[in-house]
Amino acid sequence: MKKQGWIKLHRQIMSSDIWPKHPFTDYEFWTLLMLKASHKLSFVEWNNMRIKIRPGQVLTSIIKLANETHRSRDWVRLKLANFVKMGMIIWQKQDYLFTKITLCNYDAYNDAANMDSTSDPTSDPTSDSTSDLTSDPTSDPTSDPTSDPTYSRMYKECNKNEKNYKKGKNENNNYKSLCFLLKNKILQNNSNAKIDISHWPACVRLMISNDHRKTADIERVITFSQSHSFWKTVVHSMQSIRDNFDKLIMQANNKQKGFDGSQSNRAPGRPDEFKQSGWSQWPT
């Protein structure tokens, strides 16, 4: 089945018996925001204030959302912050007065031009007709809402957040790949090792962003540490890699050049070399 097209979902579903009574999931929370979003330009009275609401915007509060989702306020804040990172919403907080949420790309999915031409939106008197999108006398039916400077800025911010989210997701995958590399190397040396990598990606991120380590160098250090007779007994976490990185990278470079600091690679002129050459004592 192709994931194309769309369906109409009437707001009356929020009053039906099948509307969730349990703590909301992320999807149910997102559905709630879509159903609560205004479909036309309007003005809402809120705490003795007259606030302008555009299509795709929700005027609410954290407390109200927490009650509607059967969740805590912290959960609501966390999910709203995640939606912002994913480029799905713009979250405008007005201290403790109210919260205004703008759904990104709302117009693209609710434009009258995208409606099915074979459907009759006026056949059901309870349905939201397409004319309602421009029925407000203060709105201009011929204007493009995205031409508004405020809207334009919002959509640019949405696109920027979406790109940053995808970039961060790709970077997080790179972090995890390094973590799994170290985990697998450790298990190769000790199959009974108990390993918790939940905090490792954050450590990798700090090595790259704060310590300015290269991904290739981190990978090389991980491989070296688990093949070295001493370091494989010391390095059992990504934090150990970070703490000993300078020593590890130096020794890894020396090994690559053919010098590992062992006794067999002592520099000429040391006492052992004279003994091997037949000298019985250090020359004077």
Short mmCIF file of the C-alpha atoms (twelve columns), coordinates in Angstrom:
data_MODEL
# 
_entry.id   MODEL 
# 
loop_
_atom_site.group_PDB 
_atom_site.id 
_atom_site.type_symbol 
_atom_site.label_atom_id 
_atom_site.label_alt_id 
_atom_site.label_comp_id 
_atom_site.label_asym_id 
_atom_site.label_seq_id 
_atom_site.Cartn_x 
_atom_site.Cartn_y 
_atom_site.Cartn_z 
_atom_site.pdbx_PDB_model_num 
ATOM 1   C CA . MET A 1   0.000   0.000   0.000  1 
ATOM 2   C CA . LYS A 2   1.438   3.311   -1.075 1 
ATOM 3   C CA . LYS A 3   1.803   5.951   1.633  1 
ATOM 4   C CA . GLN A 4   0.124   8.680   -0.390 1 
ATOM 5   C CA . GLY A 5   -2.957  10.874  -0.051 1 
ATOM 6   C CA . TRP A 6   -4.722  11.960  3.087  1 
ATOM 7   C CA . ILE A 7   -8.006  11.574  4.965  1 
ATOM 8   C CA . LYS A 8   -10.365 13.913  6.772  1 
ATOM 9   C CA . LEU A 9   -10.488 13.556  10.538 1 
ATOM 10  C CA . HIS A 10  -13.327 15.434  12.187 1 
ATOM 11  C CA . ARG A 11  -12.696 17.253  15.444 1 
ATOM 12  C CA . GLN A 12  -15.734 15.569  16.988 1 
ATOM 13  C CA . ILE A 13  -13.564 12.485  17.474 1 
ATOM 14  C CA . MET A 14  -12.144 14.213  20.566 1 
ATOM 15  C CA . SER A 15  -15.594 13.878  22.167 1 
ATOM 16  C CA . SER A 16  -16.143 10.256  21.180 1 
ATOM 17  C CA . ASP A 17  -15.805 7.186   23.385 1 
ATOM 18  C CA . ILE A 18  -12.769 5.964   21.449 1 
ATOM 19  C CA . TRP A 19  -10.714 9.068   22.270 1 
ATOM 20  C CA . PRO A 20  -7.780  7.935   24.454 1 
ATOM 21  C CA . LYS A 21  -8.324  7.923   28.202 1 
ATOM 22  C CA . HIS A 22  -4.844  6.574   28.905 1 
ATOM 23  C CA . PRO A 23  -1.568  8.600   28.924 1 
ATOM 24  C CA . PHE A 24  -0.981  9.786   25.375 1 
ATOM 25  C CA . THR A 25  1.718   8.463   23.080 1 
ATOM 26  C CA . ASP A 26  3.800   10.768  20.864 1 
ATOM 27  C CA . TYR A 27  1.503   10.068  17.896 1 
ATOM 28  C CA . GLU A 28  -1.668  10.739  19.920 1 
ATOM 29  C CA . PHE A 29  -0.191  13.998  21.201 1 
ATOM 30  C CA . TRP A 30  0.656   15.082  17.649 1 
ATOM 31  C CA . THR A 31  -2.877  14.169  16.529 1 
ATOM 32  C CA . LEU A 32  -4.295  16.269  19.372 1 
ATOM 33  C CA . LEU A 33  -2.293  19.305  18.229 1 
ATOM 34  C CA . MET A 34  -3.498  18.869  14.639 1 
ATOM 35  C CA . LEU A 35  -7.126  18.653  15.757 1 
ATOM 36  C CA . LYS A 36  -6.819  21.674  18.044 1 
ATOM 37  C CA . ALA A 37  -5.121  23.841  15.399 1 
ATOM 38  C CA . SER A 38  -7.195  26.708  14.071 1 
ATOM 39  C CA . HIS A 39  -8.331  26.340  10.447 1 
ATOM 40  C CA . LYS A 40  -8.815  30.050  9.836  1 
ATOM 41  C CA . LEU A 41  -7.633  33.462  10.936 1 
ATOM 42  C CA . SER A 42  -9.322  34.388  14.183 1 
ATOM 43  C CA . PHE A 43  -8.977  36.253  17.456 1 
ATOM 44  C CA . VAL A 44  -9.174  34.418  20.774 1 
ATOM 45  C CA . GLU A 45  -9.909  35.898  24.190 1 
ATOM 46  C CA . TRP A 46  -7.369  34.583  26.690 1 
ATOM 47  C CA . ASN A 47  -7.004  35.982  30.216 1 
ATOM 48  C CA . ASN A 48  -8.475  39.338  29.208 1 
ATOM 49  C CA . MET A 49  -6.199  39.475  26.158 1 
ATOM 50  C CA . ARG A 50  -7.265  39.401  22.505 1 
ATOM 51  C CA . ILE A 51  -4.757  37.184  20.713 1 
ATOM 52  C CA . LYS A 52  -4.514  36.715  16.955 1 
ATOM 53  C CA . ILE A 53  -4.475  33.092  15.795 1 
ATOM 54  C CA . ARG A 54  -3.561  32.090  12.242 1 
ATOM 55  C CA . PRO A 55  -4.360  28.848  10.422 1 
ATOM 56  C CA . GLY A 56  -2.316  26.017  11.874 1 
ATOM 57  C CA . GLN A 57  -1.811  27.655  15.269 1 
ATOM 58  C CA . VAL A 58  -2.872  26.390  18.704 1 
ATOM 59  C CA . LEU A 59  -3.398  28.689  21.677 1 
ATOM 60  C CA . THR A 60  -3.158  26.707  24.886 1 
ATOM 61  C CA . SER A 61  -1.058  26.208  28.028 1 
ATOM 62  C CA . ILE A 62  1.254   23.535  29.375 1 
ATOM 63  C CA . ILE A 63  -1.180  22.779  32.204 1 
ATOM 64  C CA . LYS A 64  -4.075  22.352  29.792 1 
ATOM 65  C CA . LEU A 65  -2.055  20.089  27.481 1 
ATOM 66  C CA . ALA A 66  -0.948  18.006  30.469 1 
ATOM 67  C CA . ASN A 67  -4.580  17.490  31.498 1 
ATOM 68  C CA . GLU A 68  -5.664  16.644  27.949 1 
ATOM 69  C CA . THR A 69  -2.868  14.120  27.419 1 
ATOM 70  C CA . HIS A 70  -3.059  12.607  30.930 1 
ATOM 71  C CA . ARG A 71  0.637   13.318  31.245 1 
ATOM 72  C CA . SER A 72  2.896   15.455  33.414 1 
ATOM 73  C CA . ARG A 73  3.916   18.992  32.481 1 
ATOM 74  C CA . ASP A 74  7.531   17.887  32.081 1 
ATOM 75  C CA . TRP A 75  6.444   15.225  29.585 1 
ATOM 76  C CA . VAL A 76  4.548   17.826  27.555 1 
ATOM 77  C CA . ARG A 77  7.525   20.201  27.543 1 
ATOM 78  C CA . LEU A 78  9.864   17.378  26.500 1 
ATOM 79  C CA . LYS A 79  7.651   16.308  23.586 1 
ATOM 80  C CA . LEU A 80  7.120   19.879  22.399 1 
ATOM 81  C CA . ALA A 81  10.893  20.387  22.460 1 
ATOM 82  C CA . ASN A 82  11.319  17.194  20.396 1 
ATOM 83  C CA . PHE A 83  8.737   18.405  17.858 1 
ATOM 84  C CA . VAL A 84  10.665  21.673  17.559 1 
ATOM 85  C CA . LYS A 85  13.943  19.832  16.906 1 
ATOM 86  C CA . MET A 86  12.250  17.716  14.241 1 
ATOM 87  C CA . GLY A 87  10.992  20.837  12.442 1 
ATOM 88  C CA . MET A 88  7.341   19.976  13.098 1 
ATOM 89  C CA . ILE A 89  6.278   22.984  15.173 1 
ATOM 90  C CA . ILE A 90  7.219   26.478  16.309 1 
ATOM 91  C CA . TRP A 91  6.795   26.812  20.071 1 
ATOM 92  C CA . GLN A 92  6.172   30.359  21.316 1 
ATOM 93  C CA . LYS A 93  6.179   30.614  25.102 1 
ATOM 94  C CA . GLN A 94  4.771   33.715  26.767 1 
ATOM 95  C CA . ASP A 95  6.009   33.276  30.309 1 
ATOM 96  C CA . TYR A 96  3.147   31.811  32.344 1 
ATOM 97  C CA . LEU A 97  0.371   33.459  30.320 1 
ATOM 98  C CA . PHE A 98  -0.084  31.087  27.396 1 
ATOM 99  C CA . THR A 99  1.658   28.862  24.880 1 
ATOM 100 C CA . LYS A 100 1.233   29.362  21.131 1 
ATOM 101 C CA . ILE A 101 2.133   26.424  18.894 1 
ATOM 102 C CA . THR A 102 2.425   26.737  15.104 1 
ATOM 103 C CA . LEU A 103 2.251   23.535  13.065 1 
ATOM 104 C CA . CYS A 104 4.775   23.660  10.237 1 
ATOM 105 C CA . ASN A 105 3.511   23.001  6.699  1 
ATOM 106 C CA . TYR A 106 -0.097  23.226  7.914  1 
ATOM 107 C CA . ASP A 107 -1.164  25.138  4.805  1 
ATOM 108 C CA . ALA A 108 0.477   22.612  2.492  1 
ATOM 109 C CA . TYR A 109 -1.735  19.827  3.857  1 
ATOM 110 C CA . ASN A 110 -4.920  21.854  4.390  1 
ATOM 111 C CA . ASP A 111 -5.024  24.041  1.282  1 
ATOM 112 C CA . ALA A 112 -8.384  24.054  -0.447 1 
ATOM 113 C CA . ALA A 113 -6.596  23.435  -3.755 1 
ATOM 114 C CA . ASN A 114 -5.445  20.056  -2.465 1 
ATOM 115 C CA . MET A 115 -8.977  18.913  -1.692 1 
ATOM 116 C CA . ASP A 116 -10.544 16.088  -3.724 1 
ATOM 117 C CA . SER A 117 -12.528 17.802  -6.444 1 
ATOM 118 C CA . THR A 118 -15.087 14.965  -6.455 1 
ATOM 119 C CA . SER A 119 -16.000 15.457  -2.805 1 
ATOM 120 C CA . ASP A 120 -18.743 17.791  -1.658 1 
ATOM 121 C CA . PRO A 121 -17.612 19.576  1.493  1 
ATOM 122 C CA . THR A 122 -21.073 21.122  1.984  1 
ATOM 123 C CA . SER A 123 -22.914 17.795  1.955  1 
ATOM 124 C CA . ASP A 124 -22.443 17.392  5.686  1 
ATOM 125 C CA . PRO A 125 -23.517 20.444  7.682  1 
ATOM 126 C CA . THR A 126 -21.164 19.506  10.519 1 
ATOM 127 C CA . SER A 127 -18.083 19.232  8.301  1 
ATOM 128 C CA . ASP A 128 -15.464 21.956  7.949  1 
ATOM 129 C CA . SER A 129 -15.990 23.339  4.451  1 
ATOM 130 C CA . THR A 130 -13.178 24.754  2.440  1 
ATOM 131 C CA . SER A 131 -14.827 28.156  2.444  1 
ATOM 132 C CA . ASP A 132 -14.271 28.305  6.195  1 
ATOM 133 C CA . LEU A 133 -10.576 28.755  5.513  1 
ATOM 134 C CA . THR A 134 -11.275 32.241  4.215  1 
ATOM 135 C CA . SER A 135 -14.606 33.004  5.866  1 
ATOM 136 C CA . ASP A 136 -13.088 35.368  8.382  1 
ATOM 137 C CA . PRO A 137 -13.702 38.948  7.196  1 
ATOM 138 C CA . THR A 138 -10.265 40.046  8.370  1 
ATOM 139 C CA . SER A 139 -8.488  37.572  6.077  1 
ATOM 140 C CA . ASP A 140 -7.779  38.053  2.400  1 
ATOM 141 C CA . PRO A 141 -8.819  34.945  0.380  1 
ATOM 142 C CA . THR A 142 -6.441  35.831  -2.427 1 
ATOM 143 C CA . SER A 143 -3.390  36.322  -0.250 1 
ATOM 144 C CA . ASP A 144 -0.707  33.763  0.362  1 
ATOM 145 C CA . PRO A 145 -0.204  33.326  4.127  1 
ATOM 146 C CA . THR A 146 3.429   32.417  3.567  1 
ATOM 147 C CA . SER A 147 4.029   35.898  2.123  1 
ATOM 148 C CA . ASP A 148 3.497   37.317  5.613  1 
ATOM 149 C CA . PRO A 149 6.948   38.168  7.069  1 
ATOM 150 C CA . THR A 150 6.025   36.476  10.357 1 
ATOM 151 C CA . TYR A 151 4.944   33.297  8.587  1 
ATOM 152 C CA . SER A 152 7.978   33.401  6.317  1 
ATOM 153 C CA . ARG A 153 10.291  33.606  9.314  1 
ATOM 154 C CA . MET A 154 8.447   30.747  11.009 1 
ATOM 155 C CA . TYR A 155 8.695   28.445  8.010  1 
ATOM 156 C CA . LYS A 156 12.381  29.236  7.597  1 
ATOM 157 C CA . GLU A 157 12.878  28.312  11.244 1 
ATOM 158 C CA . CYS A 158 10.911  25.078  10.693 1 
ATOM 159 C CA . ASN A 159 13.090  24.117  7.729  1 
ATOM 160 C CA . LYS A 160 16.248  25.005  9.647  1 
ATOM 161 C CA . ASN A 161 15.158  22.887  12.627 1 
ATOM 162 C CA . GLU A 162 14.276  19.982  10.356 1 
ATOM 163 C CA . LYS A 163 17.688  20.108  8.651  1 
ATOM 164 C CA . ASN A 164 19.453  20.343  12.013 1 
ATOM 165 C CA . TYR A 165 17.431  17.385  13.271 1 
ATOM 166 C CA . LYS A 166 18.389  15.244  10.280 1 
ATOM 167 C CA . LYS A 167 22.016  16.326  10.621 1 
ATOM 168 C CA . GLY A 168 21.996  15.509  14.314 1 
ATOM 169 C CA . LYS A 169 20.388  12.155  13.587 1 
ATOM 170 C CA . ASN A 170 23.172  11.305  11.120 1 
ATOM 171 C CA . GLU A 171 25.827  12.427  13.588 1 
ATOM 172 C CA . ASN A 172 24.208  10.346  16.320 1 
ATOM 173 C CA . ASN A 173 24.394  7.308   14.042 1 
ATOM 174 C CA . ASN A 174 28.137  7.942   13.626 1 
ATOM 175 C CA . TYR A 175 28.534  8.184   17.396 1 
ATOM 176 C CA . LYS A 176 26.711  4.895   17.877 1 
ATOM 177 C CA . SER A 177 28.806  3.141   15.236 1 
ATOM 178 C CA . LEU A 178 31.967  4.018   17.180 1 
ATOM 179 C CA . CYS A 179 30.342  2.802   20.389 1 
ATOM 180 C CA . PHE A 180 29.398  -0.532  18.831 1 
ATOM 181 C CA . LEU A 181 32.928  -0.858  17.451 1 
ATOM 182 C CA . LEU A 182 34.418  -0.573  20.938 1 
ATOM 183 C CA . LYS A 183 31.782  -2.874  22.395 1 
ATOM 184 C CA . ASN A 184 32.452  -5.577  19.813 1 
ATOM 185 C CA . LYS A 185 36.230  -5.302  20.296 1 
ATOM 186 C CA . ILE A 186 35.847  -5.664  24.070 1 
ATOM 187 C CA . LEU A 187 33.586  -8.696  23.670 1 
ATOM 188 C CA . GLN A 188 36.121  -10.285 21.345 1 
ATOM 189 C CA . ASN A 189 38.669  -10.112 24.173 1 
ATOM 190 C CA . ASN A 190 36.207  -11.056 26.910 1 
ATOM 191 C CA . SER A 191 32.895  -12.576 25.889 1 
ATOM 192 C CA . ASN A 192 31.598  -12.380 29.479 1 
ATOM 193 C CA . ALA A 193 32.172  -8.636  29.838 1 
ATOM 194 C CA . LYS A 194 29.179  -6.644  31.096 1 
ATOM 195 C CA . ILE A 195 28.922  -3.501  28.977 1 
ATOM 196 C CA . ASP A 196 26.528  -0.549  29.212 1 
ATOM 197 C CA . ILE A 197 26.908  1.770   26.217 1 
ATOM 198 C CA . SER A 198 23.993  4.094   27.035 1 
ATOM 199 C CA . HIS A 199 26.350  6.950   27.988 1 
ATOM 200 C CA . TRP A 200 28.970  6.300   25.330 1 
ATOM 201 C CA . PRO A 201 27.457  8.367   22.462 1 
ATOM 202 C CA . ALA A 202 27.564  11.499  24.626 1 
ATOM 203 C CA . CYS A 203 31.235  10.831  25.351 1 
ATOM 204 C CA . VAL A 204 31.978  10.452  21.633 1 
ATOM 205 C CA . ARG A 205 30.176  13.719  20.938 1 
ATOM 206 C CA . LEU A 206 32.326  15.494  23.517 1 
ATOM 207 C CA . MET A 207 35.502  14.058  22.023 1 
ATOM 208 C CA . ILE A 208 34.543  15.387  18.596 1 
ATOM 209 C CA . SER A 209 32.998  18.739  19.557 1 
ATOM 210 C CA . ASN A 210 34.999  19.721  22.650 1 
ATOM 211 C CA . ASP A 211 38.269  17.817  22.277 1 
ATOM 212 C CA . HIS A 212 38.347  18.272  18.472 1 
ATOM 213 C CA . ARG A 213 39.181  14.630  17.829 1 
ATOM 214 C CA . LYS A 214 38.702  13.232  14.333 1 
ATOM 215 C CA . THR A 215 36.345  10.327  13.818 1 
ATOM 216 C CA . ALA A 216 39.044  8.354   11.993 1 
ATOM 217 C CA . ASP A 217 41.483  8.865   14.897 1 
ATOM 218 C CA . ILE A 218 38.898  7.703   17.434 1 
ATOM 219 C CA . GLU A 219 38.262  4.587   15.376 1 
ATOM 220 C CA . ARG A 220 42.009  3.915   15.109 1 
ATOM 221 C CA . VAL A 221 42.508  4.399   18.851 1 
ATOM 222 C CA . ILE A 222 39.645  2.017   19.645 1 
ATOM 223 C CA . THR A 223 41.120  -0.682  17.419 1 
ATOM 224 C CA . PHE A 224 44.625  -0.165  18.835 1 
ATOM 225 C CA . SER A 225 43.507  -0.195  22.471 1 
ATOM 226 C CA . GLN A 226 41.817  -3.568  22.140 1 
ATOM 227 C CA . SER A 227 44.736  -5.164  20.290 1 
ATOM 228 C CA . HIS A 228 47.396  -3.986  22.776 1 
ATOM 229 C CA . SER A 229 48.349  -6.389  25.563 1 
ATOM 230 C CA . PHE A 230 48.227  -3.659  28.228 1 
ATOM 231 C CA . TRP A 231 45.532  -1.252  27.054 1 
ATOM 232 C CA . LYS A 232 42.916  -3.946  26.442 1 
ATOM 233 C CA . THR A 233 43.014  -4.643  30.196 1 
ATOM 234 C CA . VAL A 234 42.510  -0.949  30.989 1 
ATOM 235 C CA . VAL A 235 40.107  0.407   28.362 1 
ATOM 236 C CA . HIS A 236 36.605  -0.913  29.021 1 
ATOM 237 C CA . SER A 237 34.529  2.173   28.195 1 
ATOM 238 C CA . MET A 238 34.424  5.195   25.921 1 
ATOM 239 C CA . GLN A 239 35.347  7.413   28.860 1 
ATOM 240 C CA . SER A 240 38.608  5.432   29.190 1 
ATOM 241 C CA . ILE A 241 39.276  6.139   25.522 1 
ATOM 242 C CA . ARG A 242 38.743  9.842   26.113 1 
ATOM 243 C CA . ASP A 243 40.853  9.981   29.285 1 
ATOM 244 C CA . ASN A 244 43.827  8.201   27.695 1 
ATOM 245 C CA . PHE A 245 43.395  9.436   24.134 1 
ATOM 246 C CA . ASP A 246 46.718  11.308  23.865 1 
ATOM 247 C CA . LYS A 247 48.729  8.297   25.081 1 
ATOM 248 C CA . LEU A 248 46.771  5.915   22.887 1 
ATOM 249 C CA . ILE A 249 47.069  7.948   19.693 1 
ATOM 250 C CA . MET A 250 50.817  8.448   20.282 1 
ATOM 251 C CA . GLN A 251 51.415  4.751   20.758 1 
ATOM 252 C CA . ALA A 252 49.178  3.905   17.814 1 
ATOM 253 C CA . ASN A 253 51.252  6.264   15.633 1 
ATOM 254 C CA . ASN A 254 54.494  4.711   16.899 1 
ATOM 255 C CA . LYS A 255 53.219  1.240   16.109 1 
ATOM 256 C CA . GLN A 256 52.269  2.361   12.631 1 
ATOM 257 C CA . LYS A 257 55.816  3.644   12.124 1 
ATOM 258 C CA . GLY A 258 57.268  0.321   13.321 1 
ATOM 259 C CA . PHE A 259 58.310  1.403   16.800 1 
ATOM 260 C CA . ASP A 260 56.241  0.164   19.716 1 
ATOM 261 C CA . GLY A 261 58.626  0.993   22.582 1 
ATOM 262 C CA . SER A 262 59.518  -2.621  23.337 1 
ATOM 263 C CA . GLN A 263 62.971  -3.864  24.422 1 
ATOM 264 C CA . SER A 264 63.741  -5.226  20.961 1 
ATOM 265 C CA . ASN A 265 63.547  -1.738  19.528 1 
ATOM 266 C CA . ARG A 266 65.989  0.013   21.823 1 
ATOM 267 C CA . ALA A 267 67.971  2.801   20.245 1 
ATOM 268 C CA . PRO A 268 71.665  2.062   19.447 1 
ATOM 269 C CA . GLY A 269 74.148  3.199   22.065 1 
ATOM 270 C CA . ARG A 270 72.270  1.841   25.056 1 
ATOM 271 C CA . PRO A 271 74.250  -0.433  27.488 1 
ATOM 272 C CA . ASP A 272 72.388  -3.547  26.280 1 
ATOM 273 C CA . GLU A 273 73.662  -2.938  22.772 1 
ATOM 274 C CA . PHE A 274 77.281  -2.830  23.986 1 
ATOM 275 C CA . LYS A 275 76.845  -6.096  25.865 1 
ATOM 276 C CA . GLN A 276 75.479  -7.750  22.742 1 
ATOM 277 C CA . SER A 277 78.532  -6.474  20.845 1 
ATOM 278 C CA . GLY A 278 81.004  -8.050  23.291 1 
ATOM 279 C CA . TRP A 279 81.620  -5.075  25.614 1 
ATOM 280 C CA . SER A 280 81.846  -6.147  29.212 1 
ATOM 281 C CA . GLN A 281 81.337  -2.657  30.612 1 
ATOM 282 C CA . TRP A 282 80.238  0.785   29.617 1 
ATOM 283 C CA . PRO A 283 83.046  2.458   27.655 1 
ATOM 284 C CA . THR A 284 84.787  5.363   29.360 1 
# 
